[in-house]
Amino acid sequence: MNPYRDINDEEWQRVAPLLPELRPRSELRGRPLANTRSVLNGVLWVMYSGATWSAMPRKYPSYQTCHRRFKAWFESGVLKRVMEELFGDASQELCNMMEARMRTHVSTELKSMEDKPAAGAPSLFSPASSKPLPSSPFAYVSPFKHAA
């Protein structure tokens, strides 16, 4: 593949109708939407470079904005159509790489959630350390236990 570059005007004209954010919003409250072309360039930079979202160059909108739109576009199938329009056959390779990265990220998140004890669960015994508790009477005495 060629090194990444931002999309040019001709490419933008081809993919602009595919992106739903260009439709005007009915309410004009809140922060204005980030420029969709800049967001798309940021998303493509991350996909092409393989870098993390937080490593995006400052010339693009915030990485949180780009990641949020990436997820929406990916889940709705818009991103795949945009990639096919821009890169043709090479789009499949980029989409596969991004899907693999997403699966790795999601499985890592799920694993870390499984490793954490449930909220409020006592963490006094860890099955990983199977050492018996010390039998010495001086090991630990709770200040809340009163002798009878």
Beta strands, then each sheet from edge to edge (+ up, - down):
end
